[in-house]
Amino acid sequence: MKIVVTGATGFVGRPLCQQLLNEGHSITVLSRDAAKVKGAFGDKVTAAIWGKSGASEGLAALENADAVIHLAGESVAGGRWTPEFKRKIRDSRVDTSRQLVDAIAKLSRRPSVLISASAVGFYGNRSDESITEESAAGTGFLPDVCKEWETEVNRACDLGVRVATMRIGVVLGKGGALDKILYPLPVRISPYKLGLGGQLGSGKQWLPWIHLDDVIGLFTWAMQNAQVAGAVNTTAPEPVRNAEFARALGRLFHRPAVIPVPAFALRLILGEFAETVLNGQKVLPQVAEKQGYLFRFRTLDAALQSLLPL
C-alpha cells in the first residue's frame, strides 16, 4: 500500500512507520521539516513539505495514496499549560486536521481510509465509570480539543473515506511517559530504584495505559480491516489505578513504592496539567475486543517487564 503519514517523527510515528516499512508498504511523510524526516528515516521514506507554505507539495503527495495515518500534534506534557501552550496543543491538532481533510477533498482519487490519532482525554474526568467508545464526551480543555479534533477528521467520512479515530491512552514504551515517570528529576536517577517512588495524589485515579507495541498493532489493524470505523479506544484491556501502577514499578525494582507525591505539589509544578494527572478514566477497548484484535500486552506487569530496565 501507498501510505501517507503525518507526525511520523514522534514517539508513536517512528516505530509505526518502521513497522509499515517492514511489511513492505511505501511511506510518504508529510512534514514541515524535511531534514528531520531524513534524519529519522534516511532514504526509506519520501518526505513532502506540507502546511501553508507547502500546500501544493502536500497535495501532490496525497495523490494516489491508499491510506493516510494522521499523528500530528503537540505533546500535552511538553510544557506548562500557559494560554500560549494550550493554543499550540489545540492548533496542532485541530488546524492540521482541517488542512489535511481539505487537501483530501481536492483529490481526484481519495484514499480509502484515514486513521487519526485522538486521545482518551475526550472523556474527561469520569471517576470510577467504565468507559467505552459509546460513552459521551467530557467537559474541559482536553475534551473540547478532542471533540474539535475528531470533528475535523470525521469530515472525511462525507468524502467517502473510512475514518477511525484512535483514542490513545498513556503509552508505555522506551522513552515517552514511562521515562518521565521513572526519571522525573534532571539527573538520571530514578526514585523507584531508591525505594522513594509512590502514587500521585490519592492514587485512586484510573490509568488507561497501553504498551507501544499495541498502539502500533491497533493502528495497522484498524487500517487493514474495513469493518473498523469510528472511535477506537487505544488502551489495554486491564486499566489500573495509579497506586497499583506505582506498586508494579516497585515490584520490578524490588523496592517499596509507598512515598506519595502530594496533589498540591503536582499542581505547583505542573499547573493546570496536574488535573489531567490527578484525575483519570477507566477506559476499556470495547471495539478492539469485540472485533478480534489480539493484545500483545494485556497486563501491566507483562508490559513493564518487557520495557525495563530503561
N, C-alpha and C positions, 0 to 999 in steps of 0.2 A: 504493500500500500504506500501511497504518497501521503505523508502526514506533515502537517504544518503545526508547529509548537510555539507558543509564547511562554515567557518565563522559564526558558529551558536551562538557564544557568543557575537556577535556585536550588534549594535543598532537595526538593522533590524532582525538579526538572532534570537535573543531571543524570541521576540513576535511571529515571524513566526513559529518557532518550537513549541511554546506553542499552537498556533492555530492548527497546524497539529496534535499535540497530542490530542487536544480536539476533533478533527474529527476522532480519532481512528487509526491514522497511526502509524507505527513503525518507529522510528527515530534512525539512526546511525550517529554520529557526527565524521567527520574526523578532527583531530586537532593535533597540536604539543604539546599541554598541556592538558593532560587528567584530571589533578587536577582542572583546570579552568572549564572544561566541567562539572565535578562532582559538583563543587561549584554552577554552574548556574542552573543545571537541576536535581541534585541528581541522583536517580536511574531511572528516567523517560526515559532516552535515553541511548544508548550504545555508549561509546567512543572508538575510534580506532585511534592509532597514525599513522600519515602519514607524507610524506616528505621523504628525502633521508634516514633517519635513521629508518623509519617505512614503507618502501615500501611494504613489504610483508603483514603487518597487514592492510594497507590501501587497498591493492588489494583484500584481503580476505573479507573486509567489503563491497566492491562493488559487490561481487558475489551475484547474485540473486536480486539485487536492481531493483525496478520498476522505480524509478526516482532519479535523482540527482539534488540538488539545490546548486549552487556554488556562495557563497557570500564573499569568502576570498579576502582581500585587505586592505592595509594600508590606513587610513583616509587621504585624501588630505589636510585636515585642521589640521592635527596632529602636525605640526611643520613648521618652516620657510623652504622655499624651497632651501636648500643648495644642492649642487650636490649629496651628500650622501643621503639626504632625498628623492630627486627625484628618485634616484636609487631604494630606498625601495618602493616607490609608484609603479614604473614600475614592479619591480621583483615580488612584492607580488600579482600582477595581471597576468602578462604575464607568468612568470615561473610556478606559481602554476596551471594555466590553462593548460599549456603544460603537466605538470606532471599528472594532472587529466585525460586528454584525452588519454595520453599514457597508463595509467592504464586501462581505459575503453577498449582500443584496445586489451588488453591481455585477456579480459574476454571471457569465453565460452558462457555465456549468458549476453548480454548487456542490460542496462536499456533502456526503450522505449523513455525516454525524459530527456534532460538536460536543466534546466532553470538556466541561468547565469546572475549575475549582470553585468551591464555595466553602462554608465553614459551619461548624456546629454553633458558632456564635449567633446564627439565625434564630435559635430557640431562646436565647437569653437565659436568665436565672430561673430554674424550674424546680429547685429543691429536690425532693425525692421522686418526682414524677418520672415514670418510664416513658421515654420519648422515642417515637418512630417518625418516619417520613410523613406520616399523616398529621402529626402534631402541628399546632399553629405557631406562627412566628411570635417571638417575644417582643419586648419593648426596650428601648435604649439605643445607644450609639451603634454597637456592633450588629444587633438585629436589624436596625434601619439600613445600615450599609449592605448587609447580606441581602435584604429584600430588594434594594435598588439594583444590586449586582446581578441577582438572578433574573430580575425583570428585564434588564438589558439583554442578557444572554438568551432568555426564552423568546425574544422577538424572532430568533432564527427559526422557531417552530413554524411561524407563518410563512417562511420561505421554503418549506418542505424539507427542512433539516431535522433529523432526530437529535434531541438535546438531552443530555444528562448533566445535572448539577451535583457535584460530589461534595457533600457537606463533611469536610475533613475535621477530625478531632485533633488531639495532641499527638503529634507524630514522633515516635521514638526511633531514632537512628543514631549513627555515629556522627555527632555534631547536633545541631538544632536544639530543641527544647531540653533533651536529656543532658546535653553538655552544660547548659545553663543551670540546670538543677544541681548537677554534681559539682560544678565549679562556679559558684556564684561570686567568688572573690577574684581580684585581679591576678593573684598568684595561682599556679596550677596545683592547688592542694584542695582536696575535697573534704568538707566537713563530715561526710558519711564515712570516709576512711578513718577518721579520727574518733568516730563514735559521737559526733556532735550534730548529726543530721536529725531531722524531725519533720513533722507535719507543718503545713502552712495554715495559720489561723486555727479554726476549730478542728480541722482535719475531717469534718463530716461531709464536705462538699465532694460530689462525684467527679471523677476524672475520666473523660471519654477518650482513652488512649488508643493508639493503633501503631503497629510496627510499620516502619517504612516499606518493607518488602510487600506488605499487604496493601499499602496505598498504591504502589506500583501495580500490583496484581489486580486491584479493583479498577484502576483506570484502564488497563489493557483489556480486562474482561468486559467492562462497560462499552468500550469502543468496538469490540468484536462481536457483541451479542445484540442483535437487532431488537430484542424484546425489552432491553433496558432503556428506560426513558424517564425523565422527571428527576426528582430528588433521590439521591442515594447517600444514606448515612455511611460515611467512610470512617468507621470506628470498629474496634474489636468487639466481639460478642459478649465479653465479660468486663464491663467497666468496673472500676474500683473506687473506693473513697480515697481521698488524699492521704489520710493516715495509713491506710493499707499500702499505698504506693511507697510511702516513706519506710514502712516496716520491710517491704520487699527489697528495697535497696539495702537496708541494714543487714538483712539475711545474707545477701550476696557478699557483703564485706565482712561478715561475721562480727558485726558491731551493733550495739543498740541504736535505735533511731527514735529517741524519746525527748529531744530538746526542740520544742515547737518554735516557729517564727511567729511572733505575735502579729495580729492583724494590723495594729496601729503602726508597727514598724514597716510592714509592706506598703501601707498607704503613704508613709513618709518617703519611702524610696521610689515607689512606682507611680504615685499619684492616682489618677482615675483608673489606669490599667489594673491596679491592685484588685478592683472589684471583679474583674474577669478571673483572676487567680483565686480569689476567696469564695467565689460562687461557682457553681458547676452545673453539669447536666448529666443525667443518666441516659445517655443516648444509645439506642440499640439499632444494629444494622438489619432491619427487618427485610428490606428489599433484597439485599445481597443474600441473606439466609434463605429466603423463600425461592429465589431464582437460581440457587445452586452454587454460589461462589464458595469455594473451599478455602477457609482461612489457614494460613501457614502458622500463625501465632494467635491462638485463642485465649491463652492465659498470660497474665503479666509476668509471672516467674519465668516462663519459657522465653518470652520476648527479651527480658532483661539479661538472661543468661546468654542469649545469642549476641548481645551487644557489648557486654562488659568483659574485661576492663576496657575503658576507652583510652 
